[in-house]
Amino acid sequence: METIETAVSDVRAALKKVHDVMGAKTWVGPSADSWATDFNGRMSSLSRLFDSFPAEEQRLIAKAQKDQAASDSKTQGQS
């Protein structure tokens, strides 16, 4: 999970740089507004996805532990 967290941090930092560059002095007008709206919507979706990773990690760990316990129980029952 540490690898994923590092990658997410890198992506967030890169996206922040894009966001910081885009501003009133860089690009203005309807096309800029449309692009910014699209960008912000996509970044919001991406951020929600990134924020879901810790909970998903815990869900997968709990599932793996449950599956392992079930497997161990079957193995012990066959002995």
PDB file of N, CA, C and O in Angstrom:
ATOM      1  N   MET A   1       0.824  -1.190   0.000  1.00  0.00           N
ATOM      2  CA  MET A   1       0.000   0.000   0.000  1.00  0.00           C
ATOM      3  C   MET A   1       0.867   1.252   0.000  1.00  0.00           C
ATOM      4  O   MET A   1       0.462   2.294  -0.515  1.00  0.00           O
ATOM      5  N   GLU A   2       2.036   1.150   0.567  1.00  0.00           N
ATOM      6  CA  GLU A   2       2.933   2.313   0.603  1.00  0.00           C
ATOM      7  C   GLU A   2       3.269   2.798  -0.807  1.00  0.00           C
ATOM      8  O   GLU A   2       3.378   4.001  -1.045  1.00  0.00           O
ATOM      9  N   THR A   3       3.432   1.861  -1.738  1.00  0.00           N
ATOM     10  CA  THR A   3       3.717   2.222  -3.123  1.00  0.00           C
ATOM     11  C   THR A   3       2.558   3.010  -3.720  1.00  0.00           C
ATOM     12  O   THR A   3       2.766   3.997  -4.425  1.00  0.00           O
ATOM     13  N   ILE A   4       1.348   2.573  -3.437  1.00  0.00           N
ATOM     14  CA  ILE A   4       0.166   3.282  -3.941  1.00  0.00           C
ATOM     15  C   ILE A   4       0.082   4.664  -3.313  1.00  0.00           C
ATOM     16  O   ILE A   4      -0.186   5.642  -4.011  1.00  0.00           O
ATOM     17  N   GLU A   5       0.304   4.761  -2.010  1.00  0.00           N
ATOM     18  CA  GLU A   5       0.250   6.057  -1.336  1.00  0.00           C
ATOM     19  C   GLU A   5       1.293   7.026  -1.901  1.00  0.00           C
ATOM     20  O   GLU A   5       1.018   8.216  -2.060  1.00  0.00           O
ATOM     21  N   THR A   6       2.471   6.520  -2.199  1.00  0.00           N
ATOM     22  CA  THR A   6       3.509   7.355  -2.799  1.00  0.00           C
ATOM     23  C   THR A   6       3.094   7.829  -4.181  1.00  0.00           C
ATOM     24  O   THR A   6       3.272   8.997  -4.525  1.00  0.00           O
ATOM     25  N   ALA A   7       2.539   6.919  -4.973  1.00  0.00           N
ATOM     26  CA  ALA A   7       2.096   7.285  -6.322  1.00  0.00           C
ATOM     27  C   ALA A   7       0.968   8.303  -6.265  1.00  0.00           C
ATOM     28  O   ALA A   7       0.953   9.258  -7.042  1.00  0.00           O
ATOM     29  N   VAL A   8       0.030   8.108  -5.357  1.00  0.00           N
ATOM     30  CA  VAL A   8      -1.081   9.050  -5.209  1.00  0.00           C
ATOM     31  C   VAL A   8      -0.543  10.423  -4.812  1.00  0.00           C
ATOM     32  O   VAL A   8      -0.985  11.444  -5.340  1.00  0.00           O
ATOM     33  N   SER A   9       0.392  10.443  -3.901  1.00  0.00           N
ATOM     34  CA  SER A   9       0.994  11.708  -3.473  1.00  0.00           C
ATOM     35  C   SER A   9       1.685  12.407  -4.648  1.00  0.00           C
ATOM     36  O   SER A   9       1.579  13.623  -4.804  1.00  0.00           O
ATOM     37  N   ASP A  10       2.386  11.633  -5.467  1.00  0.00           N
ATOM     38  CA  ASP A  10       3.059  12.193  -6.642  1.00  0.00           C
ATOM     39  C   ASP A  10       2.052  12.770  -7.636  1.00  0.00           C
ATOM     40  O   ASP A  10       2.260  13.852  -8.184  1.00  0.00           O
ATOM     41  N   VAL A  11       0.960  12.039  -7.863  1.00  0.00           N
ATOM     42  CA  VAL A  11      -0.070  12.509  -8.791  1.00  0.00           C
ATOM     43  C   VAL A  11      -0.720  13.778  -8.250  1.00  0.00           C
ATOM     44  O   VAL A  11      -0.929  14.743  -8.986  1.00  0.00           O
ATOM     45  N   ARG A  12      -1.037  13.768  -6.959  1.00  0.00           N
ATOM     46  CA  ARG A  12      -1.650  14.971  -6.365  1.00  0.00           C
ATOM     47  C   ARG A  12      -0.720  16.180  -6.492  1.00  0.00           C
ATOM     48  O   ARG A  12      -1.177  17.283  -6.788  1.00  0.00           O
ATOM     49  N   ALA A  13       0.574  15.978  -6.270  1.00  0.00           N
ATOM     50  CA  ALA A  13       1.535  17.085  -6.383  1.00  0.00           C
ATOM     51  C   ALA A  13       1.598  17.606  -7.818  1.00  0.00           C
ATOM     52  O   ALA A  13       1.652  18.816  -8.037  1.00  0.00           O
ATOM     53  N   ALA A  14       1.592  16.702  -8.789  1.00  0.00           N
ATOM     54  CA  ALA A  14       1.629  17.115 -10.191  1.00  0.00           C
ATOM     55  C   ALA A  14       0.362  17.874 -10.561  1.00  0.00           C
ATOM     56  O   ALA A  14       0.423  18.886 -11.259  1.00  0.00           O
ATOM     57  N   LEU A  15      -0.772  17.396 -10.101  1.00  0.00           N
ATOM     58  CA  LEU A  15      -2.037  18.066 -10.400  1.00  0.00           C
ATOM     59  C   LEU A  15      -2.118  19.435  -9.731  1.00  0.00           C
ATOM     60  O   LEU A  15      -2.701  20.367 -10.283  1.00  0.00           O
ATOM     61  N   LYS A  16      -1.536  19.550  -8.554  1.00  0.00           N
ATOM     62  CA  LYS A  16      -1.508  20.855  -7.880  1.00  0.00           C
ATOM     63  C   LYS A  16      -0.697  21.841  -8.707  1.00  0.00           C
ATOM     64  O   LYS A  16      -1.060  23.012  -8.816  1.00  0.00           O
ATOM     65  N   LYS A  17       0.397  21.373  -9.288  1.00  0.00           N
ATOM     66  CA  LYS A  17       1.205  22.253 -10.131  1.00  0.00           C
ATOM     67  C   LYS A  17       0.400  22.744 -11.331  1.00  0.00           C
ATOM     68  O   LYS A  17       0.483  23.915 -11.699  1.00  0.00           O
ATOM     69  N   VAL A  18      -0.380  21.848 -11.941  1.00  0.00           N
ATOM     70  CA  VAL A  18      -1.238  22.242 -13.062  1.00  0.00           C
ATOM     71  C   VAL A  18      -2.244  23.271 -12.587  1.00  0.00           C
ATOM     72  O   VAL A  18      -2.442  24.300 -13.233  1.00  0.00           O
ATOM     73  N   HIS A  19      -2.879  22.995 -11.460  1.00  0.00           N
ATOM     74  CA  HIS A  19      -3.889  23.907 -10.925  1.00  0.00           C
ATOM     75  C   HIS A  19      -3.271  25.273 -10.618  1.00  0.00           C
ATOM     76  O   HIS A  19      -3.878  26.305 -10.904  1.00  0.00           O
ATOM     77  N   ASP A  20      -2.071  25.282 -10.039  1.00  0.00           N
ATOM     78  CA  ASP A  20      -1.409  26.530  -9.689  1.00  0.00           C
ATOM     79  C   ASP A  20      -1.045  27.359 -10.922  1.00  0.00           C
ATOM     80  O   ASP A  20      -1.060  28.589 -10.876  1.00  0.00           O
ATOM     81  N   VAL A  21      -0.718  26.682 -12.020  1.00  0.00           N
ATOM     82  CA  VAL A  21      -0.341  27.381 -13.252  1.00  0.00           C
ATOM     83  C   VAL A  21      -1.562  28.007 -13.921  1.00  0.00           C
ATOM     84  O   VAL A  21      -1.487  29.093 -14.496  1.00  0.00           O
ATOM     85  N   MET A  22      -2.682  27.302 -13.834  1.00  0.00           N
ATOM     86  CA  MET A  22      -3.904  27.817 -14.455  1.00  0.00           C
ATOM     87  C   MET A  22      -4.478  28.913 -13.566  1.00  0.00           C
ATOM     88  O   MET A  22      -4.760  28.690 -12.389  1.00  0.00           O
ATOM     89  N   GLY A  23      -4.643  30.070 -14.133  1.00  0.00           N
ATOM     90  CA  GLY A  23      -5.188  31.182 -13.355  1.00  0.00           C
ATOM     91  C   GLY A  23      -5.619  32.295 -14.289  1.00  0.00           C
ATOM     92  O   GLY A  23      -5.557  32.162 -15.511  1.00  0.00           O
ATOM     93  N   ALA A  24      -6.050  33.374 -13.707  1.00  0.00           N
ATOM     94  CA  ALA A  24      -6.568  34.493 -14.484  1.00  0.00           C
ATOM     95  C   ALA A  24      -5.528  35.095 -15.431  1.00  0.00           C
ATOM     96  O   ALA A  24      -5.889  35.705 -16.438  1.00  0.00           O
ATOM     97  N   LYS A  25      -4.264  34.932 -15.123  1.00  0.00           N
ATOM     98  CA  LYS A  25      -3.223  35.512 -15.967  1.00  0.00           C
ATOM     99  C   LYS A  25      -2.753  34.551 -17.056  1.00  0.00           C
ATOM    100  O   LYS A  25      -2.066  34.964 -17.990  1.00  0.00           O
ATOM    101  N   THR A  26      -3.111  33.292 -16.947  1.00  0.00           N
ATOM    102  CA  THR A  26      -2.635  32.286 -17.890  1.00  0.00           C
ATOM    103  C   THR A  26      -3.555  32.157 -19.091  1.00  0.00           C
ATOM    104  O   THR A  26      -3.102  32.175 -20.235  1.00  0.00           O
ATOM    105  N   TRP A  27      -4.837  32.028 -18.830  1.00  0.00           N
ATOM    106  CA  TRP A  27      -5.790  31.741 -19.902  1.00  0.00           C
ATOM    107  C   TRP A  27      -7.150  32.222 -19.451  1.00  0.00           C
ATOM    108  O   TRP A  27      -7.616  31.833 -18.380  1.00  0.00           O
ATOM    109  N   VAL A  28      -7.792  33.052 -20.235  1.00  0.00           N
ATOM    110  CA  VAL A  28      -9.106  33.575 -19.868  1.00  0.00           C
ATOM    111  C   VAL A  28     -10.080  33.395 -21.016  1.00  0.00           C
ATOM    112  O   VAL A  28      -9.684  33.198 -22.164  1.00  0.00           O
ATOM    113  N   GLY A  29     -11.344  33.465 -20.690  1.00  0.00           N
ATOM    114  CA  GLY A  29     -12.375  33.362 -21.705  1.00  0.00           C
ATOM    115  C   GLY A  29     -13.208  32.119 -21.535  1.00  0.00           C
ATOM    116  O   GLY A  29     -12.958  31.301 -20.649  1.00  0.00           O
ATOM    117  N   PRO A  30     -14.210  31.981 -22.397  1.00  0.00           N
ATOM    118  CA  PRO A  30     -15.116  30.823 -22.300  1.00  0.00           C
ATOM    119  C   PRO A  30     -14.403  29.478 -22.419  1.00  0.00           C
ATOM    120  O   PRO A  30     -14.746  28.531 -21.711  1.00  0.00           O
ATOM    121  N   SER A  31     -13.427  29.389 -23.297  1.00  0.00           N
ATOM    122  CA  SER A  31     -12.704  28.113 -23.440  1.00  0.00           C
ATOM    123  C   SER A  31     -11.945  27.770 -22.161  1.00  0.00           C
ATOM    124  O   SER A  31     -11.911  26.615 -21.738  1.00  0.00           O
ATOM    125  N   ALA A  32     -11.344  28.775 -21.557  1.00  0.00           N
ATOM    126  CA  ALA A  32     -10.621  28.557 -20.300  1.00  0.00           C
ATOM    127  C   ALA A  32     -11.589  28.138 -19.197  1.00  0.00           C
ATOM    128  O   ALA A  32     -11.299  27.231 -18.418  1.00  0.00           O
ATOM    129  N   ASP A  33     -12.733  28.801 -19.138  1.00  0.00           N
ATOM    130  CA  ASP A  33     -13.734  28.460 -18.123  1.00  0.00           C
ATOM    131  C   ASP A  33     -14.233  27.030 -18.304  1.00  0.00           C
ATOM    132  O   ASP A  33     -14.384  26.291 -17.332  1.00  0.00           O
ATOM    133  N   SER A  34     -14.485  26.650 -19.545  1.00  0.00           N
ATOM    134  CA  SER A  34     -14.956  25.296 -19.844  1.00  0.00           C
ATOM    135  C   SER A  34     -13.896  24.262 -19.454  1.00  0.00           C
ATOM    136  O   SER A  34     -14.200  23.240 -18.838  1.00  0.00           O
ATOM    137  N   TRP A  35     -12.657  24.549 -19.822  1.00  0.00           N
ATOM    138  CA  TRP A  35     -11.569  23.629 -19.488  1.00  0.00           C
ATOM    139  C   TRP A  35     -11.433  23.504 -17.979  1.00  0.00           C
ATOM    140  O   TRP A  35     -11.280  22.398 -17.460  1.00  0.00           O
ATOM    141  N   ALA A  36     -11.488  24.636 -17.264  1.00  0.00           N
ATOM    142  CA  ALA A  36     -11.337  24.625 -15.808  1.00  0.00           C
ATOM    143  C   ALA A  36     -12.467  23.845 -15.145  1.00  0.00           C
ATOM    144  O   ALA A  36     -12.239  23.095 -14.196  1.00  0.00           O
ATOM    145  N   THR A  37     -13.687  24.028 -15.649  1.00  0.00           N
ATOM    146  CA  THR A  37     -14.824  23.286 -15.094  1.00  0.00           C
ATOM    147  C   THR A  37     -14.622  21.783 -15.275  1.00  0.00           C
ATOM    148  O   THR A  37     -14.845  21.003 -14.348  1.00  0.00           O
ATOM    149  N   ASP A  38     -14.202  21.388 -16.466  1.00  0.00           N
ATOM    150  CA  ASP A  38     -13.949  19.973 -16.755  1.00  0.00           C
ATOM    151  C   ASP A  38     -12.812  19.450 -15.882  1.00  0.00           C
ATOM    152  O   ASP A  38     -12.923  18.381 -15.282  1.00  0.00           O
ATOM    153  N   PHE A  39     -11.728  20.202 -15.814  1.00  0.00           N
ATOM    154  CA  PHE A  39     -10.560  19.817 -15.010  1.00  0.00           C
ATOM    155  C   PHE A  39     -10.960  19.638 -13.548  1.00  0.00           C
ATOM    156  O   PHE A  39     -10.627  18.628 -12.930  1.00  0.00           O
ATOM    157  N   ASN A  40     -11.668  20.612 -13.001  1.00  0.00           N
ATOM    158  CA  ASN A  40     -12.060  20.543 -11.592  1.00  0.00           C
ATOM    159  C   ASN A  40     -13.000  19.368 -11.323  1.00  0.00           C
ATOM    160  O   ASN A  40     -12.905  18.727 -10.277  1.00  0.00           O
ATOM    161  N   GLY A  41     -13.897  19.086 -12.249  1.00  0.00           N
ATOM    162  CA  GLY A  41     -14.778  17.931 -12.095  1.00  0.00           C
ATOM    163  C   GLY A  41     -14.011  16.622 -12.103  1.00  0.00           C
ATOM    164  O   GLY A  41     -14.256  15.738 -11.282  1.00  0.00           O
ATOM    165  N   ARG A  42     -13.091  16.508 -13.028  1.00  0.00           N
ATOM    166  CA  ARG A  42     -12.281  15.284 -13.090  1.00  0.00           C
ATOM    167  C   ARG A  42     -11.398  15.142 -11.864  1.00  0.00           C
ATOM    168  O   ARG A  42     -11.228  14.038 -11.347  1.00  0.00           O
ATOM    169  N   MET A  43     -10.840  16.239 -11.398  1.00  0.00           N
ATOM    170  CA  MET A  43      -9.971  16.181 -10.222  1.00  0.00           C
ATOM    171  C   MET A  43     -10.768  15.830  -8.967  1.00  0.00           C
ATOM    172  O   MET A  43     -10.260  15.158  -8.070  1.00  0.00           O
ATOM    173  N   SER A  44     -12.009  16.285  -8.908  1.00  0.00           N
ATOM    174  CA  SER A  44     -12.861  15.929  -7.784  1.00  0.00           C
ATOM    175  C   SER A  44     -13.126  14.423  -7.774  1.00  0.00           C
ATOM    176  O   SER A  44     -13.054  13.781  -6.726  1.00  0.00           O
ATOM    177  N   SER A  45     -13.428  13.871  -8.936  1.00  0.00           N
ATOM    178  CA  SER A  45     -13.653  12.421  -9.046  1.00  0.00           C
ATOM    179  C   SER A  45     -12.391  11.650  -8.688  1.00  0.00           C
ATOM    180  O   SER A  45     -12.450  10.645  -7.979  1.00  0.00           O
ATOM    181  N   LEU A  46     -11.263  12.117  -9.173  1.00  0.00           N
ATOM    182  CA  LEU A  46      -9.991  11.454  -8.891  1.00  0.00           C
ATOM    183  C   LEU A  46      -9.661  11.526  -7.407  1.00  0.00           C
ATOM    184  O   LEU A  46      -9.176  10.556  -6.825  1.00  0.00           O
ATOM    185  N   SER A  47      -9.921  12.658  -6.809  1.00  0.00           N
ATOM    186  CA  SER A  47      -9.662  12.818  -5.382  1.00  0.00           C
ATOM    187  C   SER A  47     -10.520  11.863  -4.557  1.00  0.00           C
ATOM    188  O   SER A  47     -10.034  11.261  -3.599  1.00  0.00           O
ATOM    189  N   ARG A  48     -11.806  11.721  -4.928  1.00  0.00           N
ATOM    190  CA  ARG A  48     -12.679  10.761  -4.219  1.00  0.00           C
ATOM    191  C   ARG A  48     -12.132   9.341  -4.361  1.00  0.00           C
ATOM    192  O   ARG A  48     -12.144   8.567  -3.403  1.00  0.00           O
ATOM    193  N   LEU A  49     -11.655   9.007  -5.553  1.00  0.00           N
ATOM    194  CA  LEU A  49     -11.071   7.684  -5.768  1.00  0.00           C
ATOM    195  C   LEU A  49      -9.851   7.494  -4.878  1.00  0.00           C
ATOM    196  O   LEU A  49      -9.729   6.477  -4.195  1.00  0.00           O
ATOM    197  N   PHE A  50      -8.953   8.466  -4.885  1.00  0.00           N
ATOM    198  CA  PHE A  50      -7.753   8.373  -4.050  1.00  0.00           C
ATOM    199  C   PHE A  50      -8.116   8.259  -2.575  1.00  0.00           C
ATOM    200  O   PHE A  50      -7.485   7.504  -1.834  1.00  0.00           O
ATOM    201  N   ASP A  51      -9.125   9.001  -2.150  1.00  0.00           N
ATOM    202  CA  ASP A  51      -9.530   8.977  -0.739  1.00  0.00           C
ATOM    203  C   ASP A  51     -10.154   7.645  -0.339  1.00  0.00           C
ATOM    204  O   ASP A  51     -10.214   7.317   0.846  1.00  0.00           O
ATOM    205  N   SER A  52     -10.619   6.875  -1.322  1.00  0.00           N
ATOM    206  CA  SER A  52     -11.236   5.578  -1.019  1.00  0.00           C
ATOM    207  C   SER A  52     -10.205   4.477  -0.801  1.00  0.00           C
ATOM    208  O   SER A  52     -10.554   3.410  -0.295  1.00  0.00           O
ATOM    209  N   PHE A  53      -8.952   4.702  -1.166  1.00  0.00           N
ATOM    210  CA  PHE A  53      -7.940   3.655  -1.074  1.00  0.00           C
ATOM    211  C   PHE A  53      -7.729   3.119   0.340  1.00  0.00           C
ATOM    212  O   PHE A  53      -7.685   1.900   0.504  1.00  0.00           O
ATOM    213  N   PRO A  54      -7.597   3.961   1.378  1.00  0.00           N
ATOM    214  CA  PRO A  54      -7.373   3.399   2.723  1.00  0.00           C
ATOM    215  C   PRO A  54      -8.503   2.471   3.177  1.00  0.00           C
ATOM    216  O   PRO A  54      -8.244   1.408   3.742  1.00  0.00           O
ATOM    217  N   ALA A  55      -9.743   2.864   2.934  1.00  0.00           N
ATOM    218  CA  ALA A  55     -10.866   2.006   3.341  1.00  0.00           C
ATOM    219  C   ALA A  55     -10.859   0.706   2.544  1.00  0.00           C
ATOM    220  O   ALA A  55     -11.136  -0.363   3.088  1.00  0.00           O
ATOM    221  N   GLU A  56     -10.545   0.801   1.267  1.00  0.00           N
ATOM    222  CA  GLU A  56     -10.485  -0.406   0.430  1.00  0.00           C
ATOM    223  C   GLU A  56      -9.362  -1.324   0.894  1.00  0.00           C
ATOM    224  O   GLU A  56      -9.516  -2.546   0.901  1.00  0.00           O
ATOM    225  N   GLU A  57      -8.236  -0.737   1.279  1.00  0.00           N
ATOM    226  CA  GLU A  57      -7.129  -1.542   1.798  1.00  0.00           C
ATOM    227  C   GLU A  57      -7.588  -2.324   3.025  1.00  0.00           C
ATOM    228  O   GLU A  57      -7.321  -3.521   3.129  1.00  0.00           O
ATOM    229  N   GLN A  58      -8.276  -1.661   3.956  1.00  0.00           N
ATOM    230  CA  GLN A  58      -8.751  -2.326   5.168  1.00  0.00           C
ATOM    231  C   GLN A  58      -9.774  -3.412   4.842  1.00  0.00           C
ATOM    232  O   GLN A  58      -9.780  -4.472   5.468  1.00  0.00           O
ATOM    233  N   ARG A  59     -10.637  -3.147   3.863  1.00  0.00           N
ATOM    234  CA  ARG A  59     -11.631  -4.154   3.454  1.00  0.00           C
ATOM    235  C   ARG A  59     -10.933  -5.386   2.895  1.00  0.00           C
ATOM    236  O   ARG A  59     -11.314  -6.515   3.205  1.00  0.00           O
ATOM    237  N   LEU A  60      -9.912  -5.172   2.070  1.00  0.00           N
ATOM    238  CA  LEU A  60      -9.193  -6.302   1.474  1.00  0.00           C
ATOM    239  C   LEU A  60      -8.414  -7.088   2.519  1.00  0.00           C
ATOM    240  O   LEU A  60      -8.338  -8.315   2.444  1.00  0.00           O
ATOM    241  N   ILE A  61      -7.839  -6.394   3.488  1.00  0.00           N
ATOM    242  CA  ILE A  61      -7.117  -7.086   4.573  1.00  0.00           C
ATOM    243  C   ILE A  61      -8.083  -7.934   5.388  1.00  0.00           C
ATOM    244  O   ILE A  61      -7.795  -9.090   5.696  1.00  0.00           O
ATOM    245  N   ALA A  62      -9.233  -7.356   5.736  1.00  0.00           N
ATOM    246  CA  ALA A  62     -10.231  -8.104   6.516  1.00  0.00           C
ATOM    247  C   ALA A  62     -10.725  -9.314   5.739  1.00  0.00           C
ATOM    248  O   ALA A  62     -10.903 -10.387   6.317  1.00  0.00           O
ATOM    249  N   LYS A  63     -10.949  -9.159   4.441  1.00  0.00           N
ATOM    250  CA  LYS A  63     -11.397 -10.282   3.615  1.00  0.00           C
ATOM    251  C   LYS A  63     -10.321 -11.369   3.567  1.00  0.00           C
ATOM    252  O   LYS A  63     -10.630 -12.554   3.697  1.00  0.00           O
ATOM    253  N   ALA A  64      -9.069 -10.972   3.384  1.00  0.00           N
ATOM    254  CA  ALA A  64      -7.980 -11.946   3.331  1.00  0.00           C
ATOM    255  C   ALA A  64      -7.861 -12.694   4.658  1.00  0.00           C
ATOM    256  O   ALA A  64      -7.638 -13.905   4.673  1.00  0.00           O
ATOM    257  N   GLN A  65      -8.010 -11.976   5.766  1.00  0.00           N
ATOM    258  CA  GLN A  65      -7.944 -12.626   7.074  1.00  0.00           C
ATOM    259  C   GLN A  65      -9.102 -13.607   7.264  1.00  0.00           C
ATOM    260  O   GLN A  65      -8.915 -14.703   7.792  1.00  0.00           O
ATOM    261  N   LYS A  66     -10.292 -13.207   6.833  1.00  0.00           N
ATOM    262  CA  LYS A  66     -11.470 -14.083   6.949  1.00  0.00           C
ATOM    263  C   LYS A  66     -11.284 -15.325   6.076  1.00  0.00           C
ATOM    264  O   LYS A  66     -11.553 -16.445   6.512  1.00  0.00           O
ATOM    265  N   ASP A  67     -10.819 -15.117   4.833  1.00  0.00           N
ATOM    266  CA  ASP A  67     -10.589 -16.245   3.928  1.00  0.00           C
ATOM    267  C   ASP A  67      -9.522 -17.186   4.489  1.00  0.00           C
ATOM    268  O   ASP A  67      -9.652 -18.406   4.396  1.00  0.00           O
ATOM    269  N   GLN A  68      -8.471 -16.611   5.069  1.00  0.00           N
ATOM    270  CA  GLN A  68      -7.406 -17.443   5.637  1.00  0.00           C
ATOM    271  C   GLN A  68      -7.924 -18.226   6.833  1.00  0.00           C
ATOM    272  O   GLN A  68      -7.593 -19.401   6.990  1.00  0.00           O
ATOM    273  N   ALA A  69      -8.725 -17.597   7.674  1.00  0.00           N
ATOM    274  CA  ALA A  69      -9.293 -18.292   8.834  1.00  0.00           C
ATOM    275  C   ALA A  69     -10.194 -19.433   8.385  1.00  0.00           C
ATOM    276  O   ALA A  69     -10.175 -20.512   8.977  1.00  0.00           O
ATOM    277  N   ALA A  70     -10.981 -19.201   7.344  1.00  0.00           N
ATOM    278  CA  ALA A  70     -11.849 -20.263   6.826  1.00  0.00           C
ATOM    279  C   ALA A  70     -11.018 -21.407   6.271  1.00  0.00           C
ATOM    280  O   ALA A  70     -11.343 -22.575   6.481  1.00  0.00           O
ATOM    281  N   SER A  71      -9.958 -21.077   5.571  1.00  0.00           N
ATOM    282  CA  SER A  71      -9.068 -22.100   5.019  1.00  0.00           C
ATOM    283  C   SER A  71      -8.391 -22.892   6.139  1.00  0.00           C
ATOM    284  O   SER A  71      -8.301 -24.118   6.077  1.00  0.00           O
ATOM    285  N   ASP A  72      -7.921 -22.181   7.157  1.00  0.00           N
ATOM    286  CA  ASP A  72      -7.277 -22.835   8.299  1.00  0.00           C
ATOM    287  C   ASP A  72      -8.260 -23.758   9.010  1.00  0.00           C
ATOM    288  O   ASP A  72      -7.897 -24.853   9.439  1.00  0.00           O
ATOM    289  N   SER A  73      -9.500 -23.311   9.129  1.00  0.00           N
ATOM    290  CA  SER A  73     -10.527 -24.104   9.804  1.00  0.00           C
ATOM    291  C   SER A  73     -10.784 -25.396   9.039  1.00  0.00           C
ATOM    292  O   SER A  73     -10.913 -26.461   9.642  1.00  0.00           O
ATOM    293  N   LYS A  74     -10.857 -25.306   7.712  1.00  0.00           N
ATOM    294  CA  LYS A  74     -11.062 -26.503   6.883  1.00  0.00           C
ATOM    295  C   LYS A  74      -9.879 -27.445   6.998  1.00  0.00           C
ATOM    296  O   LYS A  74     -10.046 -28.662   7.086  1.00  0.00           O
ATOM    297  N   THR A  75      -8.678 -26.873   6.996  1.00  0.00           N
ATOM    298  CA  THR A  75      -7.469 -27.697   7.073  1.00  0.00           C
ATOM    299  C   THR A  75      -7.419 -28.415   8.415  1.00  0.00           C
ATOM    300  O   THR A  75      -7.080 -29.598   8.463  1.00  0.00           O
ATOM    301  N   GLN A  76      -7.744 -27.735   9.491  1.00  0.00           N
ATOM    302  CA  GLN A  76      -7.726 -28.334  10.824  1.00  0.00           C
ATOM    303  C   GLN A  76      -8.817 -29.413  10.947  1.00  0.00           C
ATOM    304  O   GLN A  76      -8.634 -30.405  11.653  1.00  0.00           O
ATOM    305  N   GLY A  77      -9.932 -29.218  10.270  1.00  0.00           N
ATOM    306  CA  GLY A  77     -11.028 -30.179  10.313  1.00  0.00           C
ATOM    307  C   GLY A  77     -10.704 -31.455   9.568  1.00  0.00           C
ATOM    308  O   GLY A  77     -11.295 -32.499   9.844  1.00  0.00           O
ATOM    309  N   GLN A  78      -9.764 -31.389   8.617  1.00  0.00           N
ATOM    310  CA  GLN A  78      -9.387 -32.558   7.820  1.00  0.00           C
ATOM    311  C   GLN A  78      -8.291 -33.366   8.495  1.00  0.00           C
ATOM    312  O   GLN A  78      -8.034 -34.498   8.085  1.00  0.00           O
ATOM    313  N   SER A  79      -7.645 -32.830   9.506  1.00  0.00           N
ATOM    314  CA  SER A  79      -6.525 -33.535  10.143  1.00  0.00           C
ATOM    315  C   SER A  79      -6.966 -34.731  10.934  1.00  0.00           C
ATOM    316  O   SER A  79      -6.135 -35.421  11.524  1.00  0.00           O
TER     317      SER A  79
END
